[in-house]
Amino acid sequence: MKHLPVADLAIIALYMLAMILTGVWFSKKNKNPDQFTKASGQIPQWAVGISIYATFLSSNTFLGVPGKAFGTNWNAFVFSLSMPFAAWIAAKYFIPFYRNSGEVSAYTHLEKRFGAWARTYAVVCFLLTQLARMGSVFFGIALSLQAMTGYSMQSIMVVMGIIIIIYTVLGGMEAVIWTEVAQGIIKTFGAIIILYFIISKMPGGVDHIMAIGKADGKFSLGSFKPDFTTSTFWVIFFYGIFINLNNFGMDQNYIQRYQATSSGKEAAKSLWLCVKIYLPASFLFFVIGSSLYAWYQVHPEMLNAIKLRAAAERLPSGASVTEMGAVANTLLPADYGDKVLPDFMVNVLPVGIVGIIVSAILSAAMSTISSGMNACATVFTFDIYKRYIKHDISQRQTMTLLFTSTFVIGVLSIITGIAMIGVKSILDVWWQLSGIFAAGMLGLFLLGIASRAKNAEAIIAVIIGVLVIAWMTFPSLIPENLAGIRSSFHTNMVIVIGTLTIFLTGTVFSLLKGNRKNVSLEVNDI
């Protein structure tokens, strides 16, 4: 196990100090809830666009995407290809809706449309989704730093979590956005550096990488057959459209950014800027993963240490080297793909460069976690505390509540990250959890803006939708004598089928009841 040289540690320390000082700087302006939650709507659209991009490109992308490309192929890149479709719908319908509502919370309108239960349901789903996302991102930080420093993953998560909490609490949304602008630039630059060193040190360069990748099918986007039981092109494409519709239309992280710009037109520009940056950046990370695969084919001796670390995580503490070796021999590339990039960094990159790349990985994680903490604190304050506990509280009390809830959410996300230690793939875990929690939110939201369904139909639709989601998510709970009714759909189809079940069920029941009256939140009125 190598340890980082002092020069690299100094670069990382300077980066972390800069993030904290940014929070301290913006704390001077962070004096009211409007400033804390949406920066008083004074952020330029280009900064918001880079901020959205930085939130999207988390350490799950920085580590998980190269790990996925290393372990399998480019099937997951189809997710990125689906983004423009979701962005078009969001820019045309969702952004004008939220800008016109004037509400800082994404879920207030659900109460107006269907009642308090709808708002509470969406809030709970959102908070669970964010905990899963932030936990997986914390895990990604610890995964990379453990390989380089030898410190325990738990210790790394706690220390990093404290630093993120400090600048997020101090600076509010303005600090979150401007730190994300810097973080978005740093992590993109870091990825370019990594690819440069892989190609420059690879015997045969790009041609050799391409030859190995083609020979082993590393560039495949997946089967184009209409099969929804495996990870085909269409499964990932539809998953991408629906999860991005949820991101752009129901995720508080993005709704607050729409409000941080000066107008709806500027908010739409910021969203499209995110898509324009993310697509080539995503392509870059898949190229890195395929290039790493080729590198380790040429240097198979370097894989032994990686396999042993992956095997150790699957065994109880105190397992012998012989036991770890036996497990390591059974592992496939998909089982240790997330560990390849950190290993390459610490063993191949020169002193000084490693510090820059680690800072890039930290920036990828911090941008997502800080925005998630701010969004969760906003939702808890306005959708839970002020709605159910005490509505009439002063501005100072609201700020105290925002600070406290940010801290608590940060601690819970650290605990979630620790619970994820030993998972097979960061990206797989995040995709599965987000699909489960997001399906109900998106289905209810679409039902509210694109149908004439009323409260009763919405309740029935959500109940049926949740049952379908549970049926698809937990097939193992169905006894063997009823194995024939277990879901055979791929897990990424949960959000697609769950969303459509809620929307179509509510719409059909509404039509059967003859609901012909207009409602205030139809798409035509947005």
Backbone hydrogen bonds, N-H to C=O, Kabsch-Sander energy under -0.5 kcal/mol:
donor,donor_aa,acceptor,acceptor_aa,energy
9,L,5,P,-2.2
10,A,6,V,-2.4
11,I,7,A,-1.8
12,I,8,D,-2.3
13,A,9,L,-2.5
14,L,10,A,-2.4
15,Y,11,I,-2.1
16,M,12,I,-2.5
17,L,13,A,-2.4
18,A,14,L,-2.2
19,M,15,Y,-1.8
20,I,16,M,-2.0
21,L,17,L,-2.7
22,T,18,A,-1.9
23,G,19,M,-1.7
24,V,20,I,-2.2
25,W,21,L,-2.6
26,F,22,T,-2.3
27,S,23,G,-1.1
28,K,25,W,-1.1
29,K,26,F,-1.1
30,N,26,F,-1.0
31,K,29,K,-2.0
36,F,32,N,-2.2
37,T,33,P,-2.5
38,K,34,D,-2.0
39,A,35,Q,-1.4
40,S,34,D,-1.5
41,G,38,K,-2.5
42,Q,39,A,-1.4
43,I,260,A,-2.5
47,A,44,P,-0.5
48,V,44,P,-1.9
49,G,45,Q,-2.7
50,I,46,W,-2.1
51,S,47,A,-2.1
52,I,48,V,-2.6
53,Y,49,G,-2.2
54,A,50,I,-2.6
55,T,51,S,-2.2
56,F,52,I,-2.3
57,L,53,Y,-2.6
58,S,56,F,-1.6
61,T,58,S,-0.9
62,F,58,S,-2.3
63,L,59,S,-2.7
64,G,59,S,-0.9
64,G,60,N,-0.7
65,V,60,N,-0.6
65,V,61,T,-1.1
67,G,63,L,-1.8
68,K,64,G,-2.5
69,A,65,V,-2.8
70,F,66,P,-2.5
71,G,67,G,-2.3
72,T,68,K,-2.5
74,W,220,S,-1.4
77,F,74,W,-1.5
78,V,75,N,-1.5
79,F,76,A,-1.2
80,S,76,A,-0.5
80,S,77,F,-0.6
81,L,77,F,-1.6
82,S,78,V,-1.1
82,S,79,F,-0.6
83,M,80,S,-1.3
85,F,82,S,-0.7
86,A,82,S,-1.4
87,A,83,M,-2.7
88,W,84,P,-2.1
89,I,85,F,-1.5
90,A,86,A,-2.3
91,A,87,A,-2.8
92,K,88,W,-1.9
93,Y,89,I,-2.5
94,F,89,I,-0.9
95,I,90,A,-2.9
97,F,93,Y,-1.6
98,Y,94,F,-2.4
99,R,95,I,-2.6
100,N,96,P,-2.2
101,S,97,F,-1.7
102,G,98,Y,-1.6
110,L,107,Y,-0.6
111,E,107,Y,-0.9
111,E,108,T,-0.8
112,K,108,T,-1.3
113,R,109,H,-1.9
114,F,110,L,-3.1
115,G,110,L,-0.9
115,G,111,E,-0.9
118,A,115,G,-0.8
119,R,115,G,-1.2
120,T,116,A,-2.4
121,Y,117,W,-2.7
122,A,118,A,-2.2
123,V,119,R,-2.3
124,V,120,T,-2.5
125,C,121,Y,-2.2
126,F,122,A,-2.5
127,L,123,V,-2.7
128,L,124,V,-2.3
129,T,125,C,-2.4
130,Q,126,F,-2.7
131,L,127,L,-2.2
132,A,128,L,-2.2
133,R,129,T,-2.4
134,M,130,Q,-3.3
135,G,131,L,-2.5
136,S,132,A,-2.0
137,V,133,R,-1.9
138,F,134,M,-2.6
139,F,135,G,-2.1
140,G,136,S,-1.7
141,I,137,V,-2.0
142,A,138,F,-2.4
143,L,139,F,-2.4
144,S,140,G,-1.7
145,L,141,I,-2.4
146,Q,142,A,-2.4
147,A,143,L,-1.1
148,M,144,S,-0.7
149,T,145,L,-2.6
150,G,146,Q,-1.9
156,I,152,S,-2.0
157,M,153,M,-2.2
158,V,154,Q,-2.0
159,V,155,S,-2.4
160,M,156,I,-2.5
161,G,157,M,-2.5
162,I,158,V,-2.0
163,I,159,V,-1.7
164,I,160,M,-2.3
165,I,161,G,-2.5
166,I,162,I,-2.1
167,Y,163,I,-1.8
168,T,164,I,-2.0
169,V,165,I,-2.6
170,L,166,I,-2.3
171,G,167,Y,-2.1
172,G,168,T,-1.7
173,M,36,F,-1.8
174,E,35,Q,-0.5
175,A,171,G,-1.1
176,V,172,G,-2.1
177,I,173,M,-2.8
178,W,174,E,-2.3
179,T,175,A,-2.4
180,E,176,V,-1.8
181,V,177,I,-1.8
182,A,178,W,-1.7
183,Q,179,T,-2.7
184,G,180,E,-3.0
185,I,181,V,-1.6
186,I,182,A,-2.4
187,K,183,Q,-2.6
188,T,184,G,-1.4
189,F,185,I,-2.4
190,G,186,I,-2.5
191,A,187,K,-1.9
192,I,188,T,-1.8
193,I,189,F,-1.9
194,I,190,G,-2.1
195,L,191,A,-2.2
196,Y,192,I,-2.1
197,F,193,I,-2.1
198,I,194,I,-2.2
199,I,195,L,-2.5
200,S,196,Y,-2.7
201,K,197,F,-1.7
202,M,198,I,-0.8
202,M,199,I,-0.5
205,G,202,M,-2.4
207,D,204,G,-0.7
208,H,204,G,-1.0
209,I,205,G,-1.9
210,M,206,V,-2.8
211,A,207,D,-2.1
212,I,208,H,-2.4
213,G,209,I,-2.6
214,K,210,M,-2.6
215,A,211,A,-2.1
216,D,212,I,-1.7
217,G,214,K,-1.1
218,K,213,G,-3.0
220,S,217,G,-0.8
227,D,225,K,-2.7
228,F,226,P,-0.5
232,T,230,T,-2.3
233,F,223,S,-2.8
234,W,223,S,-0.5
236,I,232,T,-1.8
237,F,233,F,-2.3
238,F,234,W,-2.6
239,Y,235,V,-2.1
240,G,236,I,-2.7
241,I,237,F,-2.2
242,F,238,F,-2.3
243,I,239,Y,-2.9
244,N,240,G,-2.2
245,L,241,I,-2.0
246,N,242,F,-1.9
247,N,243,I,-2.2
248,F,244,N,-3.1
249,G,245,L,-1.8
250,M,246,N,-2.6
251,D,246,N,-1.1
251,D,247,N,-0.8
252,Q,250,M,-0.5
254,Y,251,D,-1.1
255,I,251,D,-2.0
256,Q,252,Q,-2.2
257,R,253,N,-0.7
258,Y,254,Y,-2.1
259,Q,255,I,-1.5
260,A,256,Q,-0.8
261,T,257,R,-0.6
261,T,258,Y,-0.6
267,A,263,S,-1.9
268,A,264,G,-2.3
269,K,265,K,-1.8
270,S,266,E,-2.0
271,L,267,A,-1.8
272,W,268,A,-2.2
273,L,269,K,-2.1
274,C,270,S,-1.8
275,V,271,L,-1.8
276,K,272,W,-2.3
277,I,273,L,-1.9
278,Y,274,C,-3.0
279,L,275,V,-2.1
281,A,277,I,-1.8
282,S,278,Y,-3.3
283,F,279,L,-2.1
284,L,280,P,-2.1
285,F,281,A,-1.8
286,F,282,S,-1.8
287,V,283,F,-2.2
288,I,284,L,-2.0
289,G,285,F,-2.1
290,S,286,F,-2.3
291,S,287,V,-2.4
292,L,288,I,-2.5
293,Y,289,G,-1.9
294,A,290,S,-1.9
295,W,291,S,-2.4
296,Y,292,L,-2.5
297,Q,293,Y,-1.3
298,V,294,A,-1.6
299,H,295,W,-1.6
302,M,299,H,-1.6
303,L,300,P,-1.5
304,N,301,E,-0.7
306,I,302,M,-0.7
307,K,303,L,-2.6
308,L,304,N,-2.3
309,R,305,A,-2.0
310,A,306,I,-2.2
311,A,307,K,-2.5
312,A,308,L,-2.5
313,E,309,R,-1.5
314,R,310,A,-0.6
314,R,311,A,-1.0
315,L,311,A,-0.6
315,L,312,A,-0.8
319,A,316,P,-1.3
324,M,320,S,-2.3
325,G,321,V,-2.6
326,A,322,T,-2.1
327,V,323,E,-2.0
328,A,324,M,-2.8
329,N,325,G,-1.7
330,T,327,V,-1.5
331,L,327,V,-0.6
331,L,328,A,-1.1
335,D,332,L,-2.1
336,Y,332,L,-0.6
336,Y,333,P,-1.0
337,G,333,P,-0.8
339,K,336,Y,-1.5
340,V,337,G,-1.3
341,L,337,G,-0.6
343,D,339,K,-1.5
344,F,340,V,-2.5
345,M,341,L,-2.3
346,V,342,P,-2.2
347,N,343,D,-1.8
348,V,344,F,-2.1
349,L,344,F,-1.0
349,L,345,M,-0.7
353,I,350,P,-0.8
354,V,350,P,-1.4
356,I,352,G,-1.3
357,I,353,I,-2.4
358,V,354,V,-3.0
359,S,355,G,-2.0
360,A,356,I,-1.8
361,I,357,I,-2.5
362,L,358,V,-2.7
363,S,359,S,-2.5
364,A,360,A,-2.1
365,A,361,I,-1.9
366,M,362,L,-3.2
367,S,363,S,-2.1
368,T,364,A,-0.8
369,I,365,A,-2.4
370,S,366,M,-2.8
371,S,367,S,-1.4
372,G,368,T,-2.0
373,M,369,I,-2.6
374,N,370,S,-2.2
375,A,371,S,-2.5
376,C,372,G,-2.6
377,A,373,M,-2.4
378,T,374,N,-2.0
379,V,375,A,-2.6
380,F,376,C,-2.8
381,T,377,A,-2.3
382,F,378,T,-2.6
383,D,379,V,-2.7
384,I,379,V,-0.7
384,I,380,F,-1.1
385,Y,380,F,-3.0
386,K,381,T,-2.5
388,Y,384,I,-2.8
389,I,384,I,-0.7
389,I,385,Y,-2.0
390,K,385,Y,-2.4
393,I,391,H,-1.5
398,T,394,S,-2.3
399,M,395,Q,-2.2
400,T,396,R,-2.1
401,L,397,Q,-2.3
402,L,398,T,-2.4
403,F,399,M,-2.6
404,T,400,T,-2.6
405,S,401,L,-2.7
406,T,402,L,-1.9
407,F,403,F,-1.9
408,V,404,T,-2.4
409,I,405,S,-2.6
410,G,406,T,-2.0
411,V,407,F,-2.1
412,L,408,V,-2.4
413,S,409,I,-2.2
414,I,410,G,-1.7
415,I,411,V,-2.1
416,T,412,L,-2.2
417,G,413,S,-2.2
418,I,414,I,-2.2
419,A,415,I,-1.8
420,M,416,T,-0.8
420,M,417,G,-0.9
421,I,418,I,-1.3
423,V,420,M,-1.7
429,V,425,S,-2.1
430,W,426,I,-2.5
431,W,427,L,-2.5
432,Q,428,D,-2.3
433,L,429,V,-2.5
434,S,430,W,-2.7
435,G,431,W,-1.9
436,I,432,Q,-1.7
437,F,433,L,-2.2
438,A,434,S,-2.5
439,A,435,G,-1.2
440,G,436,I,-0.6
441,M,437,F,-0.8
442,L,438,A,-2.4
443,G,439,A,-2.1
444,L,440,G,-2.0
445,F,441,M,-2.5
446,L,442,L,-2.7
447,L,443,G,-1.9
448,G,444,L,-1.8
449,I,445,F,-1.6
450,A,446,L,-2.1
451,S,447,L,-0.6
458,A,454,K,-2.3
459,I,455,N,-2.3
460,I,456,A,-2.2
461,A,457,E,-2.5
462,V,458,A,-2.5
463,I,459,I,-2.4
464,I,460,I,-2.5
465,G,461,A,-2.7
466,V,462,V,-2.9
467,L,463,I,-2.0
468,V,464,I,-2.1
469,I,465,G,-2.5
470,A,466,V,-2.6
471,W,467,L,-2.3
472,M,468,V,-2.1
473,T,469,I,-2.2
474,F,470,A,-2.4
477,L,474,F,-1.4
478,I,475,P,-1.4
482,L,479,P,-1.8
483,A,480,E,-1.8
485,I,482,L,-2.1
486,R,483,A,-1.5
487,S,471,W,-0.6
490,H,228,F,-2.7
493,M,490,H,-2.1
494,V,491,T,-1.6
497,I,493,M,-2.8
498,G,494,V,-2.8
499,T,495,I,-1.9
500,L,496,V,-2.2
501,T,497,I,-2.4
502,I,498,G,-2.0
503,F,499,T,-2.6
504,L,500,L,-2.9
505,T,501,T,-2.3
506,G,502,I,-2.2
507,T,503,F,-2.2
508,V,504,L,-2.7
509,F,505,T,-2.4
510,S,506,G,-1.9
511,L,507,T,-2.2
512,L,508,V,-2.5
513,K,509,F,-1.8
514,G,510,S,-0.6
514,G,511,L,-0.7
515,N,510,S,-2.2
516,R,514,G,-1.1
522,E,519,V,-1.1
523,V,449,I,-1.2
525,D,522,E,-1.4
526,I,522,E,-0.6
526,I,523,V,-1.5
